[in-house]
Amino acid sequence: MDNFSHDVLIIGGGGAGLRAAIAVAEINPKLNVAVISKVYPMRSHTVSAEGGAAAVIKPDDSLDHHAYDTISGGDWLCDQDAVEAFVNEAPKEMLQLEHWGCPWSRQDDGTIAVRPFGGMKIERTWFASDKTGFHMLHTLYQTSLKYDPIQRYDEWFVTKLIVDDGRCQGAVAIELATGQVQAIAAKSVVICTGGCGKVFPFTTNANIKTGDGMALAYRAGVPLKDMEFIQYHPTGLPFTGILITEATRAEGGYMLNKDGYRYLQDYDLGTPQTEPVLRSMELGPRDRLSQAFVKEMEKGNTLEGLYGQFVHLDIRHLGEKKINAKLPFVRELCLKYENIDPVNEMIPVRPVVHYMMGGIHTDINGATPLPGLYAAGETACVSINGANRLGSNSLTELLVFGARVGSVAAEFASNQSDYTFDMAYESITEENHIKNQFFKEKKNQERIADIRKEMHKTMEEGCGIYRTENSLLASQNILTDLKERFSHVAIDDHSRTFNTELVAALELSNLLDLAESIVQSALSRKESRGSHQRTDYEKRDDENYLAHSLAYQEKDNKPRIEYLPVTITKWPPGERVYGR
Ligand SMILES: Cc1cc2nc3c(=O)[nH]c(=O)nc-3n(C[C@H](O)[C@H](O)[C@H](O)COP(=O)(O)OP(=O)(O)OC[C@H]3O[C@@H](n4cnc5c(N)ncnc54)[C@H](O)[C@@H]3O)c2cc1C
């Protein structure tokens, strides 16, 4: 075994991971920082973000407006101290990114262009055409190359955290090119591994979004916070789940049912739909729009396609010139994946899982309860997203909390002594053992795809847009059974180099743990709030549930739920409405 050792180890090379690495390198150039990623960093999911990133920039906007929109959009489950830090630091981070080379789109007079996004009082979403994530990630990646102390492990898959002497001291990973299991010691470890949309069948998330980092932390004893809150995006393409960005509606697109009727006018979206309000009903919050789809489906007002029910998103009236200027990527996606041209045809869409509000429990700086372990980005729950994230807050969150976490992880690492590696040797033996289990022939052999398919089905049916006690209990039972069946999984590919079947098995084991934590958290929360809608408990219940759920993994591997009060600074819980 080689002895790999660093001051700070960052797991994940997406927006949050790269921003954190740059922060470490800037704060203390003497520290040696490593970024480990299961894919080449530019292939991280951040690259696919289209719509934009929110930060106050216009004179008629204010930090308080941004904070209030975020908090009310999150149905009062956001920690308000974290939201205040977020909105304060957001404009500085966005300008910093411009100075590093991010080509923000501009107005004719040269000032930053912003577009309205769902649930916001006022336009504050910066964008770079409709490839915002691509440009942001590229900027961060290029900037990270300037710093010599940043080393990279590209295409290494982390399987376990090393916890020794009561603190996190590194990770064990498989080098995918060779199949070798290695320990990488570190004085502090930052998890930036993104979300876990792949727990569900229809999702905008890339295949790599399997919540590995959440599972790593959960198994190391760190609780997962607010896992029941799952954001559906109302406009994904049926089957592939590919996202048709909210920018499409921000630019004036209509949602139409099978009769060509703008059905959202029949629903309470919390947004005033009369003048002088800037936005249309199509820019209501994502959870309410997704819920309206289910209601339309129940009324028989949706269309039936090869991959289930759908409605239409219509942008034909915007005209070819505007579509090409503002939404070129949307046109490209429709042509490539649906064989339709949105200039002349309507786009079929359905709600698809998009984002995890929940994640690894951290404080306002990204520190978890386990000393030496930090988290930022979609994998973390700080929490600024509460029960429903506002579109375009997430990309900015990567910058603000990536920078914050880098700074505290650097400080922690500066005060630790070197590592002895005893525990690392043990971890490697253990991980090799786990890995080899998949290569053995088993009685009643099970296949990855079968278990994954059943997990998807039960999560969609039992724990989707609407939930009930019975549907959740049914999912809980099926998941217990699936976990038992998972112990019989064996794989056909026994090669050492780029064994994607082995990676799929390890990812599925993470997804099953996370699915259980989601279902258990949803069962325990007997109220409806934001994206968590229980038809058996239809009202928000601030008396009992103005609190974050914390899922701990017990010795029998089952989740146990505790609650933590929400931090309120100056916005007492109110009705969730939008508009001035
Ligand atoms: C299609 C789409 C469009 C979106 N559009 C917007 C938008 O317009 N505005 C907005 O604010 N938000 C948007 N979002 C949400 C936002 O893009 C994501 O929440 C954010 O980019 C996540 O960034 P991250 O750095 O946390 O993780 P990611 O970018 O997902 O990166 C995760 C990293 O972790 C690594 N990793 C994971 N597991 C392991 C492992 N086991 N071992 C080693 N490495 C590992 C991966 O290789 C990767 O480098 C969108 C999301 C999607 C899916």
The ligand as an ORCA input file, in Angstrom:
! r2SCAN-3c Opt
* xyz 0 1
  C     -30.027     19.236    -14.566
  C     -29.829     20.132    -13.384
  C     -29.958     21.500    -13.521
  C     -29.785     22.331    -12.411
  N     -29.911     23.677    -12.573
  C     -29.687     24.497    -11.525
  C     -29.737     25.913    -11.684
  O     -29.967     26.431    -12.766
  N     -29.507     26.685    -10.604
  C     -29.227     26.148     -9.362
  O     -29.019     26.905     -8.416
  N     -29.146     24.811     -9.199
  C     -29.366     23.976    -10.244
  N     -29.282     22.626    -10.064
  C     -28.808     22.099     -8.781
  C     -27.290     22.250     -8.685
  O     -26.732     22.194     -9.955
  C     -26.674     21.149     -7.822
  O     -27.311     21.111     -6.571
  C     -25.189     21.432     -7.612
  O     -24.531     21.648     -8.846
  C     -24.504     20.316     -6.859
  O     -23.129     20.620     -6.791
  P     -22.151     19.838     -5.805
  O     -20.815     20.447     -5.938
  O     -22.773     19.772     -4.465
  O     -22.150     18.352     -6.381
  P     -21.856     17.777     -7.867
  O     -21.665     18.817     -8.880
  O     -22.937     16.761     -8.091
  O     -20.462     17.046     -7.678
  C     -20.317     15.880     -6.890
  C     -18.883     15.425     -6.950
  O     -18.691     14.366     -6.033
  C     -17.965     13.328     -6.623
  N     -18.324     12.060     -5.968
  C     -19.560     11.601     -5.667
  N     -19.479     10.400     -5.064
  C     -18.174     10.101     -4.978
  C     -17.437      8.987     -4.481
  N     -18.041      7.904     -3.938
  N     -16.087      9.004     -4.562
  C     -15.448     10.071     -5.132
  N     -16.090     11.136     -5.622
  C     -17.428     11.148     -5.540
  C     -18.354     13.380     -8.094
  O     -17.382     12.770     -8.908
  C     -18.451     14.894     -8.308
  O     -17.191     15.421     -8.613
  C     -29.468     21.770    -11.150
  C     -29.329     20.402    -11.022
  C     -29.544     19.587    -12.125
  C     -29.457     18.094    -11.917
*
